[in-house]
Amino acid sequence: MPAKPRSKVFDPDEIGVYHCWNRLVRRRHLFGLDVLTGKDYSYRKDWVRDRFRQLAGKMAIDILDYAILDNHLHIVLRNRPDIVKTWSDEEVARRWWFVCPMRRNDDGTIPEPKPSEVGVLLQKVEEFRRRLSSISWMMRLACQTIARRANQEDDVDGRFFAKRFDCERLHSWADVLACSLYVDLNWIRAGLAATPETSHFTSAYDRIRTRWRSISGELKDSEALPPNDSDAWLAPISLDDQGNVDRGGEPQAASGDAADQTPACNAIGAARISNKGFLPMTLIQYLALLDTVGRAIRTGKRGFIRADFAPILERIKVEPRHCLDSLLDSLIDSSSPRFS
């Protein structure tokens, strides 16, 4: 059955959550140990994560979850046309400059644009405004950059990814929760990791790493450690209309009438475009659920979390206050079944 046209999947004028994935050409392990060449390309996973991290603070798109494996990647994105509409023409031009600069410094960094350069970009400002909240453009800017870099390194041309990318819109809380769990369990299901806290290059790993960096000697000695606050580019788990960041406990109370406020947008240079979460639960509730679902044995999947492992909140030494007891109530009491 042919895939739906992009115009039938994306609605650029409406906030939506999308699960995107892309496989490498011929399912080659060009992000890991490639059996055909014997080369280990695992370092390219850093390229992918760094590229999405670069785009996260510039474009009007929230990055909710991700997983990078040896031959494919998953990423969950939420477009924010509500934010991009609030930007002045000059801010749109400046943000596009930092996404696609017309020049760079000698060390590869992006300089501040000159007034004349901003003026050139202003000539196509409405087109750039649409692109900055486009899921297709984020995937294009990320995947094309990685493909060119890898082909240049290997001194080859042609396809690096099998195709443009696949995408599915998520319509309900159940969809986004199921998809987030699926993405964060990818390393475990593939037999590449035993637990979420050892599943490198996943959003679950980054979120755990930020809050509990020194709780495990195994994590401390890992060669794949991201920097401090490694999840700063990811949307927080807990949905809060005020944009307050959930740091692992209960959601912070909102004050005032959030519905009447302009959508909060972080400044250029921030790690992410906004602080809005995406699930009606706290991080510790999500991790407890992730651990429970990960213990189920799935047909056709190699990995699962072993039954003799302690619960994840014990493993990472977090007090499970109001955790699973209140999780079901949080989901039932959600005011809307949609993500926007």
FINU-174641 format. One record per residue (C-alpha): residue in one letter; residue number from 0; y, x, z. Coordinates in pm, 1 decimal. Last residue first. Example, Ala and Ser with C-alpha at 12.3 -4.5 7.8 and 13.67 -1.06 7.14 Angstrom:
BEGIN
rest | nr | Y | X | Z
s | 1 | -106.0 | 1367.0 | 714.0
a | 0 | -450.0 | 1230.0 | 780.0
END
This chain:
BEGIN
rest | nr | Y | X | Z
s | 339 | 2045.2 | -187.3 | 2117.7
f | 338 | 1687.6 | -145.1 | 2229.6
r | 337 | 1566.5 | -503.7 | 2219.1
p | 336 | 1367.2 | -704.0 | 2475.1
s | 335 | 1683.8 | -795.2 | 2662.2
s | 334 | 1772.8 | -846.5 | 3029.6
s | 333 | 1492.8 | -628.6 | 3158.8
d | 332 | 1344.9 | -800.7 | 3465.9
i | 331 | 986.4 | -782.0 | 3339.5
l | 330 | 1008.3 | -409.2 | 3265.6
s | 329 | 1168.0 | -317.5 | 3596.6
d | 328 | 928.3 | -543.5 | 3787.4
l | 327 | 634.6 | -362.9 | 3627.5
l | 326 | 774.0 | -26.1 | 3734.7
s | 325 | 852.2 | -122.9 | 4093.4
d | 324 | 521.5 | -35.6 | 4258.2
l | 323 | 459.7 | 240.8 | 4001.1
c | 322 | 744.2 | 449.6 | 4143.0
h | 321 | 952.3 | 322.5 | 4429.6
r | 320 | 946.6 | 674.4 | 4578.3
p | 319 | 686.7 | 905.0 | 4425.8
e | 318 | 804.5 | 1221.4 | 4606.7
v | 317 | 795.5 | 1489.8 | 4340.7
k | 316 | 578.6 | 1800.1 | 4384.3
i | 315 | 504.5 | 1867.6 | 4016.2
r | 314 | 130.8 | 1825.9 | 4061.6
e | 313 | 176.5 | 1543.2 | 4311.5
l | 312 | 397.3 | 1349.9 | 4070.0
i | 311 | 141.9 | 1418.2 | 3794.2
p | 310 | -148.2 | 1258.3 | 3976.6
a | 309 | -413.1 | 1512.7 | 4083.3
f | 308 | -650.4 | 1630.1 | 3810.4
d | 307 | -1015.9 | 1527.8 | 3854.5
a | 306 | -986.8 | 1254.2 | 3592.0
r | 305 | -898.1 | 1501.8 | 3319.3
i | 304 | -593.1 | 1429.3 | 3107.4
f | 303 | -712.9 | 1352.8 | 2754.5
g | 302 | -796.1 | 1544.5 | 2439.2
r | 301 | -1004.5 | 1528.1 | 2124.9
k | 300 | -882.2 | 1202.9 | 1974.1
g | 299 | -1104.2 | 999.0 | 1738.1
t | 298 | -1170.2 | 729.2 | 1994.6
r | 297 | -923.7 | 754.5 | 2281.7
i | 296 | -1019.9 | 854.7 | 2636.4
a | 295 | -763.0 | 722.1 | 2884.0
r | 294 | -620.0 | 984.2 | 3119.8
g | 293 | -299.6 | 1013.4 | 2917.6
v | 292 | -210.2 | 651.4 | 2992.1
t | 291 | -199.0 | 723.0 | 3366.7
d | 290 | -3.5 | 1047.9 | 3330.7
l | 289 | 251.4 | 885.5 | 3100.3
l | 288 | 287.8 | 596.4 | 3345.4
a | 287 | 362.6 | 836.8 | 3630.0
l | 286 | 603.4 | 1029.1 | 3406.5
y | 285 | 787.3 | 708.9 | 3311.6
q | 284 | 821.8 | 599.1 | 3672.9
i | 283 | 952.0 | 945.0 | 3764.5
l | 282 | 1206.8 | 927.5 | 3482.3
t | 281 | 1337.2 | 591.7 | 3591.6
m | 280 | 1267.1 | 262.4 | 3420.3
p | 279 | 1431.3 | 17.4 | 3181.0
l | 278 | 1399.3 | 255.6 | 2882.9
f | 277 | 1662.5 | 393.7 | 2641.7
g | 276 | 1925.1 | 599.8 | 2819.7
k | 275 | 2293.4 | 627.7 | 2727.3
n | 274 | 2449.2 | 967.2 | 2794.1
s | 273 | 2609.9 | 1005.9 | 2451.8
i | 272 | 2640.1 | 1247.7 | 2157.6
r | 271 | 2426.7 | 1521.8 | 2302.3
a | 270 | 2471.6 | 1887.8 | 2403.8
a | 269 | 2850.2 | 1865.9 | 2412.0
g | 268 | 3043.9 | 2081.6 | 2165.5
i | 267 | 3239.0 | 1793.2 | 2016.0
a | 266 | 3316.8 | 1554.0 | 2300.9
n | 265 | 3071.1 | 1303.2 | 2445.2
c | 264 | 3094.0 | 940.3 | 2340.0
a | 263 | 3102.1 | 640.3 | 2572.7
p | 262 | 3087.9 | 307.3 | 2390.6
t | 261 | 3421.4 | 127.3 | 2441.0
q | 260 | 3400.2 | -98.5 | 2745.4
d | 259 | 3376.7 | -476.9 | 2751.7
a | 258 | 2998.9 | -493.3 | 2805.4
a | 257 | 3017.9 | -242.7 | 3090.2
d | 256 | 3212.2 | -484.3 | 3311.0
g | 255 | 3284.5 | -283.4 | 3622.4
s | 254 | 3052.9 | -49.8 | 3807.9
a | 253 | 2705.5 | 67.0 | 3716.0
a | 252 | 2465.1 | 169.6 | 3987.7
q | 251 | 2281.9 | 496.3 | 3932.4
p | 250 | 1923.7 | 456.2 | 3819.6
e | 249 | 1664.6 | 548.7 | 4086.4
g | 248 | 1542.3 | 905.7 | 4100.8
g | 247 | 1474.0 | 1165.4 | 3830.4
r | 246 | 1817.5 | 1280.0 | 3725.3
d | 245 | 1924.9 | 958.6 | 3549.3
v | 244 | 2253.2 | 1017.6 | 3369.3
n | 243 | 2520.1 | 750.4 | 3385.2
g | 242 | 2610.2 | 607.8 | 3044.2
q | 241 | 2764.6 | 290.5 | 3182.3
d | 240 | 2510.3 | 77.5 | 2999.7
d | 239 | 2231.3 | 251.1 | 3187.3
l | 238 | 1887.1 | 284.1 | 3032.5
s | 237 | 1684.3 | 538.2 | 3227.8
i | 236 | 1514.6 | 802.2 | 3012.9
p | 235 | 1812.0 | 1028.2 | 2948.7
a | 234 | 1890.1 | 1096.5 | 2582.2
l | 233 | 1785.4 | 1447.4 | 2478.2
w | 232 | 2027.9 | 1736.4 | 2418.4
a | 231 | 2041.4 | 1821.3 | 2790.5
d | 230 | 1661.3 | 1839.3 | 2798.1
s | 229 | 1648.8 | 2219.0 | 2827.0
d | 228 | 1869.6 | 2211.9 | 3134.3
n | 227 | 1793.8 | 2582.6 | 3176.4
p | 226 | 1664.2 | 2749.2 | 2861.1
p | 225 | 1329.6 | 2670.6 | 2694.6
l | 224 | 1021.7 | 2854.9 | 2818.0
a | 223 | 765.4 | 2928.4 | 2548.4
e | 222 | 634.7 | 3256.3 | 2692.0
s | 221 | 502.4 | 3079.3 | 3000.7
d | 220 | 503.2 | 3267.7 | 3331.0
k | 219 | 701.8 | 3009.0 | 3524.1
l | 218 | 499.4 | 2725.0 | 3378.0
e | 217 | 175.0 | 2870.7 | 3506.9
g | 216 | 336.3 | 2963.4 | 3838.3
s | 215 | 428.3 | 2601.2 | 3892.0
i | 214 | 714.6 | 2440.0 | 4083.1
s | 213 | 994.4 | 2671.5 | 3968.1
r | 212 | 1149.2 | 2475.9 | 3680.7
w | 211 | 1130.9 | 2130.8 | 3837.5
r | 210 | 1417.9 | 1929.0 | 3700.9
t | 209 | 1480.9 | 2088.1 | 3361.7
r | 208 | 1116.3 | 2166.1 | 3297.3
i | 207 | 1000.8 | 1809.1 | 3352.5
r | 206 | 1246.3 | 1684.1 | 3092.7
d | 205 | 1163.3 | 1963.3 | 2848.6
y | 204 | 788.8 | 1909.7 | 2885.6
a | 203 | 819.6 | 1534.1 | 2834.2
s | 202 | 1033.9 | 1590.6 | 2523.1
t | 201 | 757.3 | 1794.6 | 2363.6
f | 200 | 761.4 | 2152.6 | 2242.9
h | 199 | 525.9 | 2281.2 | 2511.7
s | 198 | 269.7 | 2044.1 | 2660.2
t | 197 | 205.1 | 2229.0 | 2988.3
e | 196 | 391.5 | 1978.8 | 3207.7
p | 195 | 240.6 | 1692.9 | 3007.2
t | 194 | -113.7 | 1801.5 | 3102.2
a | 193 | -418.2 | 1971.5 | 2946.0
a | 192 | -254.7 | 2109.8 | 2633.2
l | 191 | -352.0 | 2175.8 | 2270.5
g | 190 | -642.4 | 1929.1 | 2261.9
a | 189 | -474.4 | 1716.1 | 1994.4
r | 188 | -452.4 | 1420.2 | 2235.0
i | 187 | -282.4 | 1646.3 | 2491.2
w | 186 | -26.3 | 1785.4 | 2247.0
n | 185 | 51.6 | 1437.1 | 2115.1
l | 184 | 91.9 | 1279.1 | 2460.1
d | 183 | 473.9 | 1284.2 | 2450.9
v | 182 | 478.8 | 1115.3 | 2109.2
y | 181 | 233.2 | 841.0 | 2206.7
l | 180 | 408.6 | 771.4 | 2536.5
s | 179 | 742.9 | 742.4 | 2358.1
c | 178 | 588.8 | 514.8 | 2092.5
a | 177 | 435.1 | 281.0 | 2348.7
l | 176 | 762.5 | 261.8 | 2541.2
v | 175 | 966.5 | 207.5 | 2225.7
d | 174 | 739.5 | -67.0 | 2096.6
a | 173 | 704.2 | -245.6 | 2431.7
w | 172 | 1080.1 | -241.2 | 2477.1
s | 171 | 1107.4 | -411.8 | 2138.8
h | 170 | 1188.5 | -354.8 | 1771.0
l | 169 | 1082.5 | -2.5 | 1678.4
r | 168 | 1163.2 | 87.1 | 1317.5
e | 167 | 910.4 | 302.5 | 1136.0
c | 166 | 971.2 | 620.9 | 940.8
d | 165 | 790.0 | 868.1 | 718.3
f | 164 | 954.4 | 1185.0 | 590.8
r | 163 | 1072.3 | 1342.9 | 261.1
k | 162 | 731.7 | 1456.2 | 144.3
a | 161 | 458.5 | 1711.4 | 218.9
f | 160 | 705.7 | 1941.5 | 394.4
f | 159 | 732.9 | 2296.3 | 260.4
r | 158 | 764.4 | 2204.5 | -106.4
g | 157 | 843.8 | 2459.3 | -373.7
d | 156 | 958.0 | 2818.9 | -347.6
v | 155 | 804.4 | 3134.4 | -206.0
d | 154 | 928.8 | 3453.6 | -40.7
d | 153 | 755.6 | 3368.8 | 289.5
e | 152 | 1078.8 | 3412.6 | 490.4
q | 151 | 1283.6 | 3238.5 | 222.1
n | 150 | 1036.2 | 2952.2 | 211.3
a | 149 | 1052.6 | 2918.0 | 591.2
r | 148 | 1433.3 | 2915.6 | 600.6
r | 147 | 1462.5 | 2673.0 | 311.3
a | 146 | 1208.4 | 2434.5 | 464.5
i | 145 | 1369.3 | 2446.4 | 811.0
t | 144 | 1716.3 | 2369.1 | 673.5
q | 143 | 1579.3 | 2093.9 | 449.3
c | 142 | 1397.9 | 1934.3 | 742.5
a | 141 | 1695.0 | 1917.9 | 980.4
l | 140 | 1973.0 | 1812.4 | 742.1
r | 139 | 1745.9 | 1561.9 | 568.6
m | 138 | 1617.1 | 1415.4 | 894.1
m | 137 | 1973.7 | 1374.2 | 1020.8
w | 136 | 2082.1 | 1230.6 | 686.3
s | 135 | 1805.5 | 972.8 | 677.7
i | 134 | 1881.2 | 859.5 | 1033.1
s | 133 | 2242.8 | 796.6 | 930.1
s | 132 | 2516.4 | 790.5 | 1196.0
l | 131 | 2700.4 | 1100.8 | 1068.9
r | 130 | 2629.5 | 1009.4 | 707.1
r | 129 | 2831.8 | 689.8 | 716.4
r | 128 | 3138.4 | 867.5 | 858.5
f | 127 | 3093.6 | 1146.6 | 602.6
e | 126 | 3121.6 | 891.3 | 320.5
e | 125 | 3430.0 | 741.3 | 482.6
v | 124 | 3589.4 | 1086.3 | 520.4
k | 123 | 3556.5 | 1195.4 | 158.6
q | 122 | 3915.4 | 1321.5 | 106.6
l | 121 | 3936.3 | 1399.0 | 477.8
l | 120 | 3697.9 | 1691.6 | 419.8
v | 119 | 3957.7 | 1877.4 | 212.1
g | 118 | 4225.6 | 1815.9 | 475.9
v | 117 | 3998.7 | 1952.6 | 749.8
e | 116 | 3970.4 | 2269.7 | 543.3
s | 115 | 4349.2 | 2291.2 | 506.9
p | 114 | 4393.8 | 2246.4 | 881.7
k | 113 | 4154.1 | 2540.6 | 938.5
p | 112 | 3810.5 | 2464.1 | 1073.8
e | 111 | 3699.7 | 2620.9 | 1403.6
p | 110 | 3438.8 | 2885.5 | 1337.9
i | 109 | 3063.7 | 2827.2 | 1303.0
t | 108 | 2844.4 | 3110.4 | 1430.2
g | 107 | 2646.7 | 3326.4 | 1186.7
d | 106 | 2750.9 | 3663.3 | 1332.5
d | 105 | 2988.1 | 3731.2 | 1041.6
n | 104 | 3160.2 | 3396.9 | 1103.6
r | 103 | 3064.4 | 3096.2 | 894.8
r | 102 | 3205.0 | 2902.6 | 601.3
m | 101 | 3197.9 | 2554.3 | 447.8
p | 100 | 3033.4 | 2415.9 | 760.8
c | 99 | 2776.3 | 2135.2 | 732.1
v | 98 | 2720.7 | 1984.7 | 1079.4
f | 97 | 3020.9 | 2156.1 | 1241.4
w | 96 | 3243.2 | 2052.4 | 948.0
w | 95 | 3102.0 | 1699.8 | 963.0
r | 94 | 3223.9 | 1677.0 | 1322.9
r | 93 | 3570.0 | 1798.0 | 1224.9
a | 92 | 3599.0 | 1548.4 | 939.7
v | 91 | 3483.3 | 1258.4 | 1157.0
e | 90 | 3725.8 | 1368.1 | 1428.5
e | 89 | 4010.4 | 1373.6 | 1176.5
d | 88 | 3928.7 | 1026.5 | 1047.6
s | 87 | 3943.2 | 892.2 | 1401.7
w | 86 | 3617.8 | 810.4 | 1573.0
t | 85 | 3551.5 | 467.0 | 1722.5
k | 84 | 3335.1 | 348.8 | 1431.4
v | 83 | 3104.6 | 648.1 | 1484.4
i | 82 | 3017.4 | 520.7 | 1830.2
d | 81 | 2909.1 | 167.7 | 1741.3
p | 80 | 2721.3 | 308.6 | 1439.6
r | 79 | 2491.6 | 477.5 | 1693.4
n | 78 | 2151.4 | 553.7 | 1539.6
r | 77 | 1860.0 | 585.8 | 1781.6
l | 76 | 1598.8 | 851.6 | 1705.2
v | 75 | 1234.8 | 916.8 | 1797.7
i | 74 | 1093.0 | 1244.6 | 1663.3
h | 73 | 744.0 | 1347.9 | 1555.5
l | 72 | 642.5 | 1676.0 | 1392.8
h | 71 | 361.2 | 1806.3 | 1175.7
n | 70 | 126.1 | 2098.0 | 1107.4
d | 69 | 120.3 | 2310.4 | 1423.5
l | 68 | 272.0 | 2046.7 | 1651.1
i | 67 | 630.3 | 1955.2 | 1735.7
a | 66 | 687.1 | 1654.5 | 1962.8
y | 65 | 1007.1 | 1457.5 | 2008.2
d | 64 | 1170.0 | 1187.4 | 2218.6
l | 63 | 1503.3 | 1005.2 | 2251.7
i | 62 | 1743.6 | 1185.2 | 2018.1
d | 61 | 2066.2 | 982.4 | 2010.8
i | 60 | 2248.9 | 966.9 | 1676.1
a | 59 | 2623.1 | 978.2 | 1610.4
m | 58 | 2603.5 | 1336.0 | 1481.9
k | 57 | 2750.4 | 1647.6 | 1643.9
g | 56 | 2579.1 | 1679.6 | 1982.3
a | 55 | 2226.2 | 1617.0 | 1858.5
l | 54 | 2262.9 | 1819.0 | 1536.6
q | 53 | 2230.4 | 2160.7 | 1699.3
r | 52 | 1943.1 | 2040.4 | 1921.0
f | 51 | 1764.3 | 1911.5 | 1610.9
r | 50 | 1794.4 | 2258.7 | 1459.0
d | 49 | 1690.5 | 2434.9 | 1779.3
r | 48 | 1376.3 | 2223.4 | 1815.0
v | 47 | 1273.5 | 2291.0 | 1455.8
w | 46 | 1344.8 | 2664.4 | 1467.3
d | 45 | 1166.9 | 2695.9 | 1802.3
k | 44 | 857.8 | 2543.1 | 1642.5
r | 43 | 890.2 | 2821.5 | 1387.8
y | 42 | 778.7 | 3070.1 | 1654.1
s | 41 | 425.2 | 2931.6 | 1618.6
y | 40 | 394.9 | 3085.0 | 1272.8
d | 39 | 83.6 | 3290.3 | 1346.9
k | 38 | -45.3 | 3451.9 | 1028.7
g | 37 | -413.8 | 3449.2 | 932.0
t | 36 | -315.6 | 3363.3 | 575.1
l | 35 | -542.7 | 3064.8 | 507.6
v | 34 | -608.5 | 2985.9 | 876.0
d | 33 | -239.7 | 2936.8 | 954.9
l | 32 | -183.1 | 2976.5 | 1328.5
g | 31 | 112.6 | 2754.2 | 1418.4
f | 30 | 419.7 | 2589.1 | 1263.2
l | 29 | 288.2 | 2656.4 | 910.1
h | 28 | -45.3 | 2496.0 | 998.2
r | 27 | -105.7 | 2356.5 | 649.1
r | 26 | -137.1 | 1978.9 | 623.7
r | 25 | -129.1 | 2010.1 | 244.0
v | 24 | 249.3 | 2046.2 | 273.1
l | 23 | 372.8 | 2004.0 | 629.0
r | 22 | 378.2 | 1660.1 | 786.0
n | 21 | 680.7 | 1452.7 | 881.7
w | 20 | 744.0 | 1189.4 | 1145.9
c | 19 | 1016.4 | 941.8 | 1229.0
h | 18 | 1007.3 | 671.8 | 1497.5
y | 17 | 1325.7 | 466.9 | 1472.8
v | 16 | 1544.7 | 292.5 | 1728.5
g | 15 | 1822.1 | 67.2 | 1602.2
i | 14 | 2193.6 | 9.1 | 1640.0
e | 13 | 2314.7 | -201.4 | 1348.1
d | 12 | 2547.6 | -108.9 | 1061.3
p | 11 | 2314.9 | 142.5 | 895.7
d | 10 | 2023.1 | -104.5 | 883.5
f | 9 | 1724.7 | 113.2 | 801.1
v | 8 | 1373.1 | 1.0 | 709.5
k | 7 | 1436.7 | -227.2 | 408.9
s | 6 | 1696.5 | 9.1 | 260.7
r | 5 | 1445.3 | 291.7 | 294.3
p | 4 | 1209.3 | 108.5 | 58.0
k | 3 | 884.8 | 5.3 | 229.1
a | 2 | 588.0 | 233.6 | 175.0
p | 1 | 338.4 | 152.2 | -97.7
m | 0 | 0.0 | 0.0 | 0.0
END
